[in-house]
Amino acid sequence: MMNDTTPPMNPASSEATDRQLDLARAQGDAYRAALDHMANDVAHDGGLQLKGDYLIAYAIEDAEGVYAMEDGELVWHNPDQTNAHVEVIVCDAADGRFVPGLTVTASLETPRGAVLGPYTQELVWHPMIYHYARNWTVPEDGEYTLRVHIEPAGFSRHDEINGRRFADAVDAEFTGVAIERGAEPVEPPR
C-alpha cells in the first residue's frame, strides 16, 4: 500500500469517502501487481523510485511493434531499425493507480557518456499495463543512465482536498540501467 497522507487521501472532502479511497487503493494494488510482474518477470531490466506525488518506474525490453491510428485505421509498425523499448510507468504515490495524460520525456546516457534525447514517451495501451514508451536506437549494450522528466499534469482534478496533486514538474534518474539491444518484429494476423 502507498503513503496515505502525501498526496492527501482524506475522506473528509466533498468528493471522497473511506470506501471510495479504499477502492482507489485496490485499483492501485492491482496495477502494482502488474507493474511488478512487468519490471521483474517480463522486462530485461526494471526499477522504481518515489518522487513527489509519483511513483516512477521503468522497464527495458526489446524494441516492439505497435499499432498506430493513421487516416482512421490501425496500421501496424514493426520496430525497424530501433533496438530497445524504454517504458516509463507513472503511478499516484498515494493510491498506486496509473496516472494518464502526462507529458513524459526521457533521455539515456550511454556507457560512453553520449546523451540520447530527450524524447517524448507516448502513452501506450498494453493488454496488461498502461505505460509511457517508445522504441529507441541505442549504440551499444551496457549500463545506461535513464533520466525521466514529468511536466505538471494539465488535466482537471476533483476534490478540494485530495485534488492537490501532480502540480509540480518532477525529475527522476535511474543509474545502472542494463540495456541489451534487440527487436521483436511480428506480423499481425490478417
Phi, psi and chi 1 to 4 in degrees:
 res  aa     phi    psi   chi1   chi2   chi3   chi4
   1 MET       -  145.3 -172.7  153.4   65.0      -
   2 MET   -82.4  175.4  -63.9  -70.8  119.0      -
   3 ASN   -60.7  131.4 -177.1  -26.9      -      -
   4 ASP   -90.5   -3.2  -71.7  -28.0      -      -
   5 THR  -121.1  -24.3   57.1      -      -      -
   6 THR  -135.0  112.5  -54.8      -      -      -
   7 PRO   -65.8  168.0   19.8  -24.7      -      -
   8 PRO   -60.7  143.7    6.5  -10.0      -      -
   9 MET  -134.8   69.0  -69.4  -69.1  -76.6      -
  10 ASN  -108.8  121.4 -173.3  -24.0      -      -
  11 PRO   -77.5   -2.2   28.7  -34.4      -      -
  12 ALA   -91.8   42.8      -      -      -      -
  13 SER  -120.7  175.5   74.7      -      -      -
  14 SER   -77.7   -9.6   68.1      -      -      -
  15 GLU  -116.3  -17.5  -68.8  -71.6  -27.2      -
  16 ALA  -127.3  140.0      -      -      -      -
  17 THR  -117.7  168.4   64.7      -      -      -
  18 ASP   -55.2  -43.3  -78.6  -35.4      -      -
  19 ARG   -61.9  -44.8  172.8   80.9  173.5  128.8
  20 GLN   -63.8  -42.0  -69.5  167.9  -24.9      -
  21 LEU   -68.0  -35.6  -64.2  175.7      -      -
  22 ASP   -62.6  -41.1  -73.2  -15.5      -      -
  23 LEU   -64.9  -39.3  -71.2  169.1      -      -
  24 ALA   -62.9  -42.8      -      -      -      -
  25 ARG   -65.0  -36.0  -78.4 -172.3  -78.0  -89.9
  26 ALA   -64.6  -40.2      -      -      -      -
  27 GLN   -60.6  -44.1  -70.1  176.9   51.0      -
  28 GLY   -63.2  -38.6      -      -      -      -
  29 ASP   -63.4  -41.6  -69.9  -14.7      -      -
  30 ALA   -66.4  -42.1      -      -      -      -
  31 TYR   -63.5  -40.5 -172.1   82.9      -      -
  32 ARG   -63.4  -37.0  179.4   60.1 -174.4  -95.3
  33 ALA   -61.7  -41.8      -      -      -      -
  34 ALA   -66.6  -41.4      -      -      -      -
  35 LEU   -61.8  -47.1  167.6   57.2      -      -
  36 ASP   -61.3  -40.6  -71.0  -15.8      -      -
  37 HIS   -62.9  -45.7  174.8   66.7      -      -
  38 MET   -61.0  -50.8  175.0   65.9   76.4      -
  39 ALA   -71.5  -33.7      -      -      -      -
  40 ASN   -99.8  -29.0  -61.8  -35.9      -      -
  41 ASP  -113.3  -26.6  -57.8  -33.5      -      -
  42 VAL  -102.6  -48.9  176.0      -      -      -
  43 ALA   -73.3  157.4      -      -      -      -
  44 HIS   -69.4  -34.1  -59.4  -54.0      -      -
  45 ASP  -152.3  153.0 -167.7   22.1      -      -
  46 GLY  -164.3  161.6      -      -      -      -
  47 GLY  -170.6  172.7      -      -      -      -
  48 LEU  -153.0  160.3   58.0   89.4      -      -
  49 GLN  -156.1  151.8   59.1 -177.4 -100.7      -
  50 LEU   -89.3  126.5 -172.1   62.8      -      -
  51 LYS  -138.5  110.3  -75.3  -70.6 -172.4  173.5
  52 GLY    58.6 -127.4      -      -      -      -
  53 ASP   -82.0    3.7  -68.1  -19.0      -      -
  54 TYR  -121.3  149.5  -57.4  105.8      -      -
  55 LEU  -105.1  117.9  176.0   69.9      -      -
  56 ILE  -110.9  130.4  -56.8  168.2      -      -
  57 ALA  -129.9  162.6      -      -      -      -
  58 TYR  -136.2  157.7   75.4   89.3      -      -
  59 ALA  -143.3  137.7      -      -      -      -
  60 ILE  -113.8  128.7  -55.0  -65.1      -      -
  61 GLU  -136.9  176.7  -62.2 -176.8   -6.2      -
  62 ASP   -65.3  151.2  -70.5  -14.5      -      -
  63 ALA   -55.9  142.0      -      -      -      -
  64 GLU  -127.3  155.9  -55.9  173.7  -19.0      -
  65 GLY   -79.9  155.9      -      -      -      -
  66 VAL  -145.3  154.3  -64.8      -      -      -
  67 TYR   -87.3  142.1  -82.1  108.5      -      -
  68 ALA  -132.3  145.6      -      -      -      -
  69 MET   -80.6  122.8 -170.7   63.3   80.3      -
  70 GLU  -136.1  122.5  -64.6  177.6    9.2      -
  71 ASP    51.5   40.8  -62.6  -36.5      -      -
  72 GLY    79.8    7.8      -      -      -      -
  73 GLU  -132.2  150.3  -65.5 -168.0   30.7      -
  74 LEU   -77.3  129.4  -71.3  173.1      -      -
  75 VAL  -123.9  129.0  176.8      -      -      -
  76 TRP   -80.2  135.7 -178.3 -103.7      -      -
  77 HIS  -126.0  116.4  -64.8  -85.1      -      -
  78 ASN   -75.5  165.4  -91.7  -44.5      -      -
  79 PRO   -68.5  -12.7   16.4  -23.7      -      -
  80 ASP    49.8 -118.8  -63.2  -35.9      -      -
  81 GLN   -87.6   -2.8  -58.0  -56.6  -47.7      -
  82 THR   -76.3  155.8   59.2      -      -      -
  83 ASN  -139.9   13.9   56.6   18.7      -      -
  84 ALA  -155.5  144.8      -      -      -      -
  85 HIS  -116.9  115.7 -172.7   69.0      -      -
  86 VAL  -104.7  117.5  177.0      -      -      -
  87 GLU  -107.5  136.8  -59.3  177.2    0.6      -
  88 VAL  -121.4  127.2  175.7      -      -      -
  89 ILE  -113.4  129.8  -60.6   94.3      -      -
  90 VAL  -123.6  119.7 -175.9      -      -      -
  91 CYS  -118.1  155.3  -56.9      -      -      -
  92 ASP   -67.9  124.0 -176.3  -38.7      -      -
  93 ALA   -65.3  -23.9      -      -      -      -
  94 ALA   -80.8  -44.4      -      -      -      -
  95 ASP  -119.0   -8.1   60.2   33.1      -      -
  96 GLY    84.7    0.2      -      -      -      -
  97 ARG   -75.0  150.7  -66.3 -178.6  -62.5  165.9
  98 PHE   -61.3  141.2  177.7   75.3      -      -
  99 VAL  -106.7  108.8 -177.7      -      -      -
 100 PRO   -86.7  171.9   32.4  -35.3      -      -
 101 GLY    72.2   22.2      -      -      -      -
 102 LEU   -96.0  158.2  -63.1  173.7      -      -
 103 THR   -98.7  108.9  -59.5      -      -      -
 104 VAL  -117.6  125.6  177.4      -      -      -
 105 THR  -121.0  155.6   56.2      -      -      -
 106 ALA  -141.9  151.7      -      -      -      -
 107 SER  -135.1  154.0   62.5      -      -      -
 108 LEU  -121.0  133.3  -72.0  170.8      -      -
 109 GLU  -101.8  122.8 -176.0  176.2  -32.5      -
 110 THR   -72.0  167.3   71.6      -      -      -
 111 PRO   -58.1  -24.5  -26.8   35.5      -      -
 112 ARG   -95.0    3.0  -62.8  175.3 -166.2 -110.6
 113 GLY    96.2   -1.2      -      -      -      -
 114 ALA   -74.3  147.1      -      -      -      -
 115 VAL  -108.4  127.1  175.7      -      -      -
 116 LEU  -105.0  130.4  -50.3  173.7      -      -
 117 GLY    94.2 -167.0      -      -      -      -
 118 PRO   -78.3  149.4   27.4  -31.8      -      -
 119 TYR  -126.6  146.9  -62.3  118.3      -      -
 120 THR   -70.0  133.1  -60.8      -      -      -
 121 GLN   -95.5  115.1  -61.9  -75.6  113.5      -
 122 GLU   -81.7  151.2  -61.0  -67.8  -23.1      -
 123 LEU   -66.2  129.4  177.5   63.7      -      -
 124 VAL  -124.5  127.8  176.0      -      -      -
 125 TRP   -80.2  135.9  177.9   90.3      -      -
 126 HIS  -133.4  148.4 -177.5  -82.7      -      -
 127 PRO   -57.1  -23.7  -23.2   31.0      -      -
 128 MET  -110.9  -38.3  178.2 -179.7   64.2      -
 129 ILE  -150.6  121.4 -172.2  168.6      -      -
 130 TYR   -62.8  146.6  -74.9  108.4      -      -
 131 HIS  -162.7  170.7   56.9  -83.9      -      -
 132 TYR  -104.0  130.8  -62.9   93.7      -      -
 133 ALA  -158.1  168.4      -      -      -      -
 134 ARG  -164.3  157.7   76.4 -176.1  -61.9  -85.8
 135 ASN   -83.5  141.8  -73.7  -26.6      -      -
 136 TRP  -121.9  158.3  -68.3   64.2      -      -
 137 THR  -111.3  112.5  -58.7      -      -      -
 138 VAL  -111.3  148.3  -62.1      -      -      -
 139 PRO   -80.8  -18.3   28.9  -34.6      -      -
 140 GLU  -159.9  159.8   61.6 -172.7  -54.9      -
 141 ASP   -76.6  153.2  -64.7  -14.1      -      -
 142 GLY   147.2 -166.6      -      -      -      -
 143 GLU   -96.0  122.2  -70.9 -167.9   -2.2      -
 144 TYR  -109.9  166.2  -75.1   69.3      -      -
 145 THR  -109.6  126.4  -62.9      -      -      -
 146 LEU  -104.5  124.2  170.4   63.2      -      -
 147 ARG  -114.3  128.0  -66.5 -176.2 -176.9   93.4
 148 VAL  -116.9  134.9  175.1      -      -      -
 149 HIS  -124.4  132.4  177.0   77.8      -      -
 150 ILE  -122.5  124.0  -58.1  169.2      -      -
 151 GLU   -77.2  157.2  -76.0  -66.9  -47.9      -
 152 PRO   -56.0  141.0  -24.2   33.2      -      -
 153 ALA   -67.7  135.0      -      -      -      -
 154 GLY   -91.5   -3.4      -      -      -      -
 155 PHE   -83.5  160.5   51.8   73.0      -      -
 156 SER   -73.2  156.4  -60.9      -      -      -
 157 ARG  -130.6  130.0  -62.3  138.1  177.5   87.7
 158 HIS   -74.6  162.4  -85.1  -61.8      -      -
 159 ASP    85.4  114.1 -160.0  -44.8      -      -
 160 GLU   -67.9  -18.2   75.0  -78.8    4.5      -
 161 ILE  -105.2  -56.3  -64.3  170.7      -      -
 162 ASN   -78.8  -12.9  -60.9  -54.0      -      -
 163 GLY   -79.0   -2.4      -      -      -      -
 164 ARG   -83.8   75.9  -65.1 -175.9  -48.4 -115.8
 165 ARG  -154.7  165.2   59.1 -178.3   81.0 -168.0
 166 PHE    61.7   32.3  -41.8  130.4      -      -
 167 ALA  -100.4   -6.8      -      -      -      -
 168 ASP  -117.5  146.2  -62.3  -42.9      -      -
 169 ALA   -67.0  145.9      -      -      -      -
 170 VAL  -133.9  140.5  174.0      -      -      -
 171 ASP  -123.2  138.4  -67.6  -65.3      -      -
 172 ALA  -131.0  146.2      -      -      -      -
 173 GLU  -129.8  129.3 -179.0  174.8  -70.7      -
 174 PHE  -116.9  122.3  -60.6   91.8      -      -
 175 THR  -103.5  161.1   57.7      -      -      -
 176 GLY    67.7   29.4      -      -      -      -
 177 VAL   -77.3  113.7  175.0      -      -      -
 178 ALA   -81.3  121.0      -      -      -      -
 179 ILE  -122.3  124.2  -62.6 -179.8      -      -
 180 GLU  -117.2  117.0 -175.8  175.9  -35.3      -
 181 ARG   -63.1  142.6  -63.9  170.1  -65.5  167.3
 182 GLY  -179.7  165.3      -      -      -      -
 183 ALA  -144.4  151.1      -      -      -      -
 184 GLU  -124.0   74.8  -65.6  179.7   11.7      -
 185 PRO   -71.9  138.4   23.4  -28.0      -      -
 186 VAL  -138.3  156.4  -63.4      -      -      -
 187 GLU  -107.7  118.0  -69.7  -55.3  -40.7      -
 188 PRO   -68.7  156.1   21.3  -26.9      -      -
 189 PRO   -65.4  149.3   18.4  -24.8      -      -
 190 ARG   -89.8      -  -57.3 -110.9  176.9 -131.1
